[in-house]
Amino acid sequence: MESNRKTAKTIMFLGTGSDVGKSIAATAFCRILKRRGIRVAPFKAQNMSNNSYVTAEGGEIGRAQVVQAEAAGLVPSVHMNPILLKPSSEQGSQVILQGEVYGQMDAASYHALKPELKKAVLASYKKLADEYEVIVMEGAGSCCEMNLKQNDLVNFRMAKAAGARCILVADIDRGGVFAQIIGTYNLMDREEREQTIGFLINKFRGDPGLFSSGIAYIEEKTGKPVLGLVPFYRDIFIDSEDSVAVQQDRRGGRPTGANTVNIAVLKLPSISNFTDLAVLEQERDVVVNYLFRPGELTGGYDWLILPGAKNVMEDAAWLKRSGWTRAIRSFAGNGGRILGICGGYQLLGKTIRDPLGVESRRKEIKGIGLLPLETVLAGEKVVRKVTGTCFLNRRKVTGYEIHMGRSRMTGEGGSPFLRIHEQGSRRAWNDGWISEHGRIMGTYVHGLLDMPGLRSWFLNEIRITKGLRMRKPGYGRRARFHQYDRLADHFEAHCDVERIMGMI
């Protein structure tokens, strides 16, 4: 491949549906190409996810492109994901364009805007294509949703604009892989079939030799090769793209016990930025379970975490309606520890108001009432990277903020949680709050638990009260680059990488 090319080669991973493994395949190939000395960058024109991240430019993008950028050895940029849709209700989403809030829209309004948005998408793509040798692109959902193809921005229309060679990814674990692949291929028009170079079958279990006849059948019916049969894995840890992974988690709860630190995470309807908690699952003696029913909280948990939420107004109503408000208050009253992060922090307060209708038609709603906090949702979004210190233990804090709410204390009893400042600025302020007895706390800072010193302090406090020995922190997110290499090894072992390279 010529290093002095002005326009990049492009490979695109399209899907037969959502959560089939497009993001993971793109991440693997970003790492594979990077390890071969190729300057590679990821790109996804439009992402729908509440799991977002703040880039170095101070903009907001989907977490999947952050992971892919890291796998490619790059600092994430807003141009890698120029449109991010953050669902805030069944019909509406907040639209983020090149890192900044564009507006709140329903589906019809958004589709009407697509011709204008396409210019920004192509400008972001061109910027990357002029700087890198290969762009690894990702589609969204099913590439052949026939009612959406006319206004498509992210699947075959984007592939055509970029001149991409496409690989169709299917998930054999969910069943129906022949219908997934052959059905999707038959819905493609002639030009789309020509752009598609083959198929990748993901999440395979069992003896691959027993599926050789299946591969032959697919290749006979489509005339295109199966370029990979990738086994299911559980021991490679890569950040998930969106809440599908949490909401459809089929693992079931892990057993809690006297010899483990037992953490419950509230599975809010609009849960966001749950990657804040992934690092806890990698600690050897820690059990993390995501709970949806309040009755599950009685299972011997030491710590309850309320994660981010994209719609705190409706989630607050759900907490009361489902019995969670009562269960959380009872947990706190019995000496349980609670941490709220961003939306979870707001929910721990007394009231949340939305006078501008940012998230809901409700103007005001009561929170759980465990912190003397009042939150007002504002029209302007706070998006920034921050650093500072925890008042509890003087441990260093580095993370980022993404929120519409502004919170203030409405009573006494307790103290601030963090002292932080925006990176590159000297102006500092207090963030969050800790209850008087120190067991209930909340903060706006995402990524808090990624800090090894702070994470180990929290966990060791619980270990001490349970009579367990203290432990040093695990590698946590520092180990993620090793995980990218393991993912690349996994895909290289089970895909015809040389053939794919030749075809692009």
C-alpha positions in Angstrom: 0.0 0.0 0.0 1.4 3.4 -1.0 2.2 5.6 2.0 1.9 8.8 -0.1 -1.7 8.3 -1.2 -3.9 11.3 -0.9 -7.1 9.3 -0.4 -7.3 6.3 1.9 -8.4 2.8 1.1 -11.6 1.9 3.0 -13.0 -1.3 4.5 -16.5 -1.2 6.0 -18.1 -3.7 8.4 -21.9 -3.8 7.8 -24.3 -5.9 9.9 -27.3 -8.2 9.4 -28.7 -6.5 12.6 -27.8 -4.7 15.8 -25.2 -6.2 18.2 -23.9 -8.7 15.8 -20.2 -7.6 16.3 -19.6 -4.8 13.8 -17.9 -2.6 16.4 -15.7 -5.5 17.6 -14.7 -6.5 14.1 -13.8 -2.9 13.3 -11.8 -2.6 16.5 -9.9 -5.9 15.7 -9.0 -4.7 12.2 -7.9 -1.3 13.5 -5.4 -3.1 15.7 -4.4 -5.6 13.0 -3.6 -2.9 10.5 -1.9 -0.7 13.1 0.4 -3.7 14.0 1.4 -4.0 10.4 2.6 -0.4 10.3 -0.4 1.0 8.4 -1.7 4.4 9.4 -5.4 3.5 10.1 -8.3 5.4 11.6 -11.9 4.4 12.5 -15.1 6.1 11.2 -18.8 5.7 11.8 -21.0 8.3 10.2 -23.9 8.0 12.7 -23.9 6.2 16.0 -26.9 5.7 18.3 -25.6 5.3 21.9 -25.9 6.8 25.3 -22.4 5.5 26.1 -20.3 8.5 25.1 -16.9 10.1 25.7 -15.3 13.5 25.6 -12.5 13.9 23.0 -9.4 16.1 23.2 -11.3 18.8 21.2 -13.9 18.9 24.0 -16.6 17.2 21.8 -18.7 14.1 22.4 -18.6 10.9 20.4 -19.7 7.3 20.8 -17.6 5.0 22.9 -17.1 2.5 20.1 -15.1 4.9 18.1 -13.0 5.8 21.1 -12.1 2.1 21.5 -11.4 1.8 17.8 -9.2 4.9 17.9 -7.2 3.5 20.9 -6.8 0.2 19.0 -5.4 2.1 16.1 -3.0 4.0 18.4 -4.8 7.3 17.9 -6.3 10.1 20.1 -10.1 10.0 19.6 -11.5 12.8 17.4 -15.0 14.1 16.8 -14.5 13.4 13.1 -14.4 9.6 13.8 -18.1 9.8 14.7 -19.6 13.0 13.3 -23.2 12.2 14.3 -24.1 10.8 17.7 -27.7 10.2 18.5 -28.4 9.9 22.3 -31.9 8.5 22.8 -33.8 10.3 25.6 -37.2 8.7 25.0 -38.9 6.1 22.8 -39.3 8.7 20.0 -36.7 11.4 20.6 -33.0 11.7 20.6 -30.4 14.4 21.3 -28.4 15.0 18.1 -24.7 15.6 18.6 -23.0 16.9 15.4 -19.2 16.9 15.2 -19.1 16.8 19.0 -21.6 19.5 19.8 -25.3 19.5 20.7 -27.3 20.3 17.5 -30.8 19.8 19.1 -33.4 17.5 20.4 -35.4 15.8 17.6 -38.0 13.1 16.9 -37.3 10.6 14.1 -39.3 12.4 11.5 -37.5 15.7 12.1 -34.1 14.0 12.0 -34.8 12.2 8.7 -35.8 15.6 7.2 -32.5 17.0 8.3 -30.3 14.3 6.8 -29.5 16.0 3.5 -27.9 18.9 5.5 -26.1 16.5 7.9 -24.6 14.6 5.0 -22.3 17.5 4.2 -20.8 17.4 7.7 -20.4 13.6 7.6 -18.6 13.8 4.3 -16.4 16.7 5.5 -15.4 14.6 8.6 -14.7 11.5 6.4 -12.6 13.5 4.0 -10.5 15.0 6.8 -9.6 11.5 8.0 -9.2 10.1 4.5 -6.6 12.8 3.7 -4.6 11.9 6.7 -4.6 8.1 6.9 -3.8 5.2 4.6 -6.8 3.0 5.6 -10.2 4.0 7.1 -12.0 1.2 8.9 -15.7 2.1 8.7 -18.6 0.7 10.6 -22.3 0.6 9.6 -25.3 0.8 12.0 -27.9 -1.9 12.7 -29.0 -3.8 9.7 -27.6 -2.5 6.4 -30.8 -3.5 4.5 -33.7 -1.8 6.4 -35.7 -1.2 3.3 -37.8 1.6 4.8 -34.7 3.6 5.8 -32.4 3.1 2.8 -33.6 6.1 1.0 -32.3 8.5 3.6 -29.3 6.3 4.7 -26.3 8.1 6.0 -24.3 5.3 7.6 -24.5 2.0 5.7 -24.4 1.5 1.9 -24.8 5.2 1.0 -21.7 6.0 3.1 -19.9 3.0 1.6 -20.6 4.2 -1.9 -19.4 7.8 -1.0 -16.1 6.4 0.4 -15.6 3.7 -2.3 -15.5 1.1 0.5 -15.2 -2.6 0.2 -17.8 -4.1 2.5 -17.9 -7.2 4.8 -21.3 -8.3 6.1 -21.1 -9.4 9.8 -23.7 -12.0 11.1 -24.2 -13.4 14.6 -24.6 -17.1 14.6 -25.1 -17.3 18.4 -28.6 -15.7 18.1 -29.6 -18.4 15.5 -30.8 -18.0 11.9 -27.4 -17.2 10.4 -28.4 -18.5 6.9 -31.4 -16.3 6.8 -29.4 -13.4 8.2 -26.7 -13.6 5.5 -28.6 -14.9 2.5 -31.7 -12.8 3.2 -29.7 -9.6 3.7 -27.6 -10.3 0.6 -30.8 -10.8 -1.5 -32.1 -7.5 -0.3 -29.1 -5.7 -1.7 -29.2 -4.1 -5.1 -26.6 -4.9 -7.8 -24.2 -2.2 -6.8 -24.4 -3.1 -3.1 -23.6 -6.7 -3.9 -20.6 -5.6 -6.0 -19.3 -3.6 -3.0 -19.7 -6.6 -0.7 -16.6 -8.7 -0.8 -17.7 -11.4 1.7 -19.1 -12.4 5.1 -17.9 -12.7 8.6 -19.7 -15.1 11.0 -19.3 -14.0 14.6 -19.8 -15.6 18.0 -19.4 -19.2 16.8 -19.5 -22.0 19.4 -18.4 -25.6 18.9 -16.4 -27.5 16.3 -15.8 -25.3 13.2 -15.3 -28.5 11.2 -19.0 -29.3 11.7 -20.0 -25.9 10.0 -18.0 -26.4 6.8 -21.1 -27.5 5.0 -22.8 -24.4 6.2 -20.1 -22.2 4.8 -20.3 -24.1 1.5 -24.1 -23.5 1.4 -23.7 -19.7 2.0 -21.0 -19.4 -0.6 -23.0 -21.4 -3.2 -26.2 -19.3 -2.6 -24.4 -15.9 -2.7 -21.3 -16.4 -4.8 -19.3 -14.6 -2.1 -16.8 -16.0 0.3 -17.1 -16.5 4.1 -13.9 -14.6 5.2 -14.1 -15.5 8.8 -15.7 -17.8 11.4 -14.9 -16.1 14.7 -15.4 -18.1 17.9 -17.4 -16.7 20.9 -15.1 -15.4 23.6 -15.6 -14.3 27.3 -12.0 -13.5 28.4 -11.3 -10.5 26.2 -12.4 -7.3 27.7 -13.5 -4.5 25.3 -15.8 -1.7 26.1 -19.4 -2.2 24.9 -20.9 0.3 22.5 -24.3 0.8 24.0 -26.8 -0.4 26.6 -27.9 -3.4 24.5 -25.0 -5.3 26.2 -26.4 -4.4 29.7 -30.1 -4.6 29.0 -29.8 -8.0 27.3 -27.1 -9.4 29.5 -27.9 -13.2 29.6 -25.2 -14.1 32.1 -27.5 -14.0 35.1 -26.4 -12.7 38.5 -23.2 -13.9 40.0 -23.5 -15.3 43.6 -22.6 -12.8 46.4 -20.9 -14.0 49.5 -19.0 -13.1 52.7 -15.6 -13.4 51.0 -16.4 -11.0 48.1 -17.1 -7.3 47.6 -20.6 -7.3 46.3 -21.7 -4.4 44.1 -25.2 -3.8 42.7 -25.6 -1.5 39.7 -29.1 -0.2 39.1 -30.1 -1.0 35.6 -31.9 2.2 34.8 -34.2 2.4 31.8 -32.1 5.1 30.2 -28.7 3.9 31.5 -25.7 5.6 30.0 -21.9 5.5 30.3 -22.1 2.2 32.1 -18.4 1.7 31.0 -17.7 3.6 34.2 -18.2 0.4 36.0 -16.6 -2.2 33.7 -13.3 -1.8 35.6 -14.9 -3.2 38.7 -15.6 -6.5 37.0 -11.9 -7.1 36.5 -11.1 -7.0 40.2 -10.5 -10.6 41.4 -12.7 -10.6 44.6 -15.5 -8.2 43.3 -18.9 -9.3 42.2 -20.9 -6.9 40.0 -24.5 -7.5 39.2 -26.9 -5.3 37.2 -30.3 -5.2 38.9 -33.7 -4.3 37.4 -36.1 -5.5 40.2 -35.9 -3.9 43.6 -36.3 -7.2 45.4 -32.9 -8.3 44.0 -31.2 -5.7 46.2 -31.7 -7.9 49.3 -28.9 -10.3 48.2 -26.1 -9.2 50.5 -24.8 -6.3 48.6 -22.2 -4.0 50.1 -22.3 -1.1 47.6 -25.1 0.2 45.3 -24.1 2.3 42.3 -26.5 4.5 40.3 -24.9 5.0 36.9 -25.5 7.7 34.3 -29.0 8.3 32.9 -30.0 10.0 29.7 -33.5 10.8 31.0 -33.4 11.4 34.8 -36.9 12.8 34.8 -38.5 9.7 33.5 -36.1 7.4 35.4 -37.0 9.2 38.6 -40.7 8.4 37.9 -39.8 4.8 37.1 -37.8 4.5 40.4 -40.9 5.5 42.4 -43.4 3.5 40.3 -41.3 0.3 40.4 -40.5 0.4 44.2 -36.9 1.2 43.7 -37.1 4.5 45.6 -38.3 2.7 48.7 -35.7 -0.1 48.3 -32.8 2.3 47.9 -33.9 4.3 51.0 -34.1 1.1 53.0 -30.7 0.0 51.7 -29.2 3.3 52.9 -31.0 3.1 56.2 -29.5 -0.3 56.9 -26.0 1.0 56.4 -25.5 0.4 52.7 -23.0 2.4 50.7 -24.3 4.2 47.6 -22.5 6.1 44.8 -24.3 8.1 42.2 -22.5 9.1 39.0 -23.9 12.0 36.8 -27.6 11.1 36.3 -27.3 8.8 39.3 -26.0 11.7 41.4 -29.0 13.8 40.3 -31.4 11.0 41.2 -30.0 10.8 44.8 -31.1 14.4 45.4 -34.4 15.9 46.6 -35.8 17.4 43.3 -35.1 17.5 39.6 -36.7 20.3 37.5 -36.9 20.5 33.7 -38.4 24.0 33.0 -37.3 24.0 29.3 -38.5 20.5 28.6 -35.0 19.3 27.8 -35.8 15.6 28.6 -39.5 15.4 29.5 -42.9 17.0 29.6 -42.7 16.8 33.4 -41.6 20.2 34.9 -40.5 18.8 38.3 -40.2 15.5 40.0 -38.9 14.3 43.4 -35.7 12.3 43.6 -34.7 9.7 46.1 -33.9 12.3 48.7 -30.7 10.9 50.2 -28.6 14.0 49.3 -29.5 17.7 50.0 -29.5 18.4 46.2 -31.6 20.2 43.7 -31.0 19.8 40.0 -32.3 22.0 37.2 -31.8 20.8 33.6 -30.4 23.7 31.5 -30.4 24.3 27.8 -26.6 24.3 27.4 -24.7 21.0 27.8 -21.5 20.7 30.0 -18.9 18.7 28.1 -15.4 18.8 29.5 -12.4 16.8 30.7 -11.5 17.4 34.3 -8.8 16.5 36.8 -8.5 17.1 40.6 -8.5 15.5 44.0 -10.9 13.5 46.2 -11.6 15.2 49.6 -12.0 11.8 51.3 -8.6 10.5 50.7 -6.6 13.0 48.7 -6.4 10.6 45.8 -6.0 11.9 42.2 -9.1 12.1 40.0 -9.2 12.4 36.2 -12.3 12.0 34.1 -14.9 13.9 32.1 -18.3 15.5 32.5 -21.3 15.2 30.1 -24.5 16.6 31.5 -27.4 19.0 31.0 -28.1 19.4 34.7 -26.9 22.1 37.2 -27.0 21.0 40.8 -26.9 23.0 44.0 -27.0 22.1 47.7 -30.3 22.9 49.4 -29.4 22.0 53.0 -26.6 21.2 55.4 -25.1 17.9 56.5 -22.2 16.5 54.6 -19.4 17.9 52.5 -18.1 18.2 48.9 -16.8 15.1 47.2 -14.1 16.3 44.8 -12.1 19.4 44.0 -11.6 19.6 40.3 -10.7 21.9 37.4 -11.0 21.7 33.7 -7.9 20.5 32.0 -5.9 23.5 30.7 -7.6 25.9 33.0 -6.8 27.2 36.5 -10.4 27.8 37.6 -11.3 25.1 40.2 -14.6 24.2 41.9 -16.1 21.6 44.3 -18.0 18.8 42.7 -20.4 16.3 44.2 -21.5 15.6 47.7 -20.9 13.2 50.6 -23.4 12.5 53.3 -22.6 13.3 56.9 -21.9 9.7 57.7 -19.9 9.2 54.6 -21.9 6.3 53.1 -23.9 8.2 50.4 -22.0 10.1 47.7 -22.4 11.5 44.2 -20.4 13.2 41.5 -20.7 14.5 37.9 -17.3 13.0 37.0 -17.3 9.9 34.7 -14.2 7.7 34.7 -13.8 8.2 38.5 -13.3 4.5 39.1 -10.7 4.1 36.4 -8.2 5.7 38.8 -6.5 2.8 40.5 -5.7 4.5 43.8 -9.2 5.8 44.2 -10.8 2.5 43.2 -8.7 0.5 45.6 -9.5 2.9 48.4 -13.2 2.4 47.9 -12.9 -1.3 47.7 -10.5 -1.7 50.6 -12.9 0.3 52.8 -15.5 -2.4 52.2 -13.0 -5.2 52.6 -11.9 -3.8 56.0 -15.5 -3.7 57.3 -16.0 -7.3 56.2 -12.8 -8.6 57.7 -11.2 -9.3 54.3 -7.6 -8.6 53.5 -6.8 -5.4 51.6 -5.7 -5.7 48.0 -3.8 -3.7 45.5 -5.8 -2.5 42.5 -6.0 -4.6 39.4 -4.6 -3.3 36.1 -8.1 -2.0 35.2 -8.2 0.2 32.1 -4.5 0.3 31.9 -4.7 -3.2 30.5 -7.0 -2.3 27.6 -4.1 -2.0 25.0 -3.2 -5.6 25.8 -6.8 -6.5 25.3 -6.8 -4.9 21.8 -3.8 -7.1 21.0 -5.6 -10.2 22.2 -8.7 -9.3 20.2 -6.5 -8.8 17.1 -4.9 -12.2 17.7 -8.3 -13.8 18.0 -9.5 -12.3 14.7 -6.3 -13.0 12.8 -6.5 -16.7 13.9 -10.0 -17.1 12.5 -10.2 -14.7 9.5 -8.5 -14.7 6.2 -6.8 -11.4 6.8 -4.4 -11.7 3.8 -7.3 -12.3 1.5 -9.2 -9.3 3.0 -6.2 -7.1 2.6 -5.8 -8.0 -1.0 -9.5 -7.3 -1.7 -9.3 -3.8 -0.3 
